[in-house]
Amino acid sequence: MADVRTRPVDKSKYSVFLDKATEFYEAMVTAENEEKWNAASLTAIHCTISCGDALSVFFLGKRYAGQRHEEAVNLLKETRLPNCTEKSNQFLDVIRLKSLVEYQDDEPTENEARRLVLQARRFYQWAKQQLNVT
């Protein structure tokens, strides 16, 4: 597995990242309901990133500290959690759209945003299961 730039984080701090994920999740749902596709897409992406941070902090005691969030998928794989391969791919699918959604001059379509929201929702629910949070 490729070296991933990380920084140590006390495992008890996972809840900070889970709280962020939950806040992004709630904002994502609101944005989707209001058909605000930029906001729905960005909050879906940030929800997914925060879930990844919560999982890596809880299970590994570290979080990603590099420049390319795509590399953070290697930390997720390192956890060896149930369905990790599938969820790592899901994580990567969401993260790959980050730069496009944030910096490109095109806006996400409704279908693209709904797809991101669905993937983020599934990833968030899986992360909460792994962390035994309801």
C-alpha positions as CSV (number, residue, x, y, z in Angstrom):
1,M,0.0,0.0,0.0
2,A,1.3,3.4,-0.9
3,D,2.7,5.7,1.8
4,V,0.0,8.1,2.9
5,R,0.8,11.4,4.6
6,T,-1.0,11.3,8.0
7,R,-0.9,13.0,11.4
8,P,-1.7,11.3,14.7
9,V,-5.0,12.1,16.4
10,D,-6.2,10.8,19.7
11,K,-8.8,8.1,19.0
12,S,-11.3,9.8,21.3
13,K,-11.4,12.7,18.8
14,Y,-13.2,10.6,16.2
15,S,-16.5,12.1,17.4
16,V,-15.4,15.6,16.3
17,F,-15.2,14.3,12.7
18,L,-18.4,12.4,13.1
19,D,-20.2,15.5,14.3
20,K,-18.9,17.4,11.3
21,A,-20.1,14.5,9.0
22,T,-23.5,14.7,10.7
23,E,-23.7,18.4,10.2
24,F,-22.8,18.1,6.5
25,Y,-25.2,15.2,6.2
26,E,-28.1,17.3,7.5
27,A,-27.2,20.3,5.3
28,M,-27.0,17.9,2.3
29,V,-30.5,16.6,2.9
30,T,-31.8,20.1,3.3
31,A,-30.1,21.3,0.1
32,E,-31.4,18.2,-1.8
33,N,-34.9,18.9,-0.6
34,E,-34.6,22.5,-1.7
35,E,-33.1,21.4,-5.0
36,K,-29.9,23.4,-4.4
37,W,-27.6,21.1,-6.4
38,N,-24.3,22.9,-5.7
39,A,-24.9,22.9,-2.0
40,A,-26.1,19.3,-2.0
41,S,-23.1,18.2,-4.0
42,L,-20.5,20.0,-1.8
43,T,-22.0,18.9,1.5
44,A,-22.2,15.3,0.2
45,I,-18.5,15.4,-0.6
46,H,-17.5,17.0,2.8
47,C,-19.8,14.6,4.6
48,T,-17.9,11.7,3.0
49,I,-14.5,13.2,3.8
50,S,-15.5,13.7,7.5
51,C,-16.7,10.1,7.7
52,G,-13.4,8.9,6.4
53,D,-11.6,11.0,9.0
54,A,-13.8,9.7,11.8
55,L,-13.2,6.1,10.7
56,S,-9.4,6.5,10.4
57,V,-9.1,8.3,13.7
58,F,-11.2,5.8,15.6
59,F,-9.6,2.7,14.1
60,L,-6.1,3.8,13.3
61,G,-5.4,6.8,15.5
62,K,-4.5,9.0,12.6
63,R,-6.0,11.0,9.8
64,Y,-5.1,12.0,6.3
65,A,-2.8,15.1,6.1
66,G,-1.9,15.3,2.4
67,Q,-3.1,17.5,-0.5
68,R,-5.1,15.1,-2.6
69,H,-8.1,13.6,-0.8
70,E,-8.1,10.7,-3.3
71,E,-5.1,9.4,-1.3
72,A,-7.1,9.2,1.8
73,V,-8.8,6.1,0.4
74,N,-5.6,4.2,1.4
75,L,-6.3,4.9,5.1
76,L,-9.8,3.6,4.7
77,K,-8.4,0.4,3.2
78,E,-6.0,0.1,6.1
79,T,-8.9,-0.2,8.5
80,R,-9.9,-3.5,7.0
81,L,-13.5,-2.9,8.0
82,P,-16.4,-5.1,6.7
83,N,-17.2,-4.2,3.0
84,C,-14.0,-2.0,3.0
85,T,-13.2,-2.6,-0.7
86,E,-16.7,-1.6,-1.8
87,K,-16.9,1.4,0.5
88,S,-13.4,2.5,-0.4
89,N,-14.5,2.6,-4.1
90,Q,-17.6,4.5,-3.1
91,F,-15.4,7.0,-1.1
92,L,-13.2,7.4,-4.1
93,D,-16.1,8.0,-6.5
94,V,-17.3,10.8,-4.3
95,I,-13.9,12.4,-3.7
96,R,-12.9,12.4,-7.4
97,L,-15.7,14.9,-8.0
98,K,-14.5,17.4,-5.4
99,S,-12.4,19.5,-7.7
100,L,-15.0,19.4,-10.4
101,V,-17.8,20.5,-8.2
102,E,-15.8,23.2,-6.3
103,Y,-13.7,24.7,-9.0
104,Q,-15.1,24.1,-12.5
105,D,-17.3,26.6,-14.3
106,D,-20.1,24.0,-14.8
107,E,-22.6,23.3,-12.1
108,P,-23.6,19.7,-11.2
109,T,-26.8,18.6,-12.8
110,E,-29.7,17.3,-10.7
111,N,-28.8,13.7,-11.6
112,E,-25.2,14.2,-10.7
113,A,-26.1,15.8,-7.4
114,R,-28.6,13.2,-6.5
115,R,-26.0,10.5,-7.3
116,L,-23.5,12.2,-5.0
117,V,-26.1,12.5,-2.2
118,L,-27.0,8.8,-2.5
119,Q,-23.4,7.7,-2.3
120,A,-22.7,10.0,0.6
121,R,-25.9,8.8,2.4
122,R,-24.8,5.2,2.0
123,F,-21.2,5.9,3.1
124,Y,-22.4,7.9,6.2
125,Q,-24.8,5.1,7.3
126,W,-22.0,2.6,6.9
127,A,-19.5,4.7,8.8
128,K,-22.0,5.1,11.7
129,Q,-22.5,1.3,11.7
130,Q,-18.8,0.8,12.0
131,L,-18.6,3.3,14.8
132,N,-21.6,1.7,16.6
133,V,-23.4,5.0,16.5
134,T,-27.2,5.2,15.8
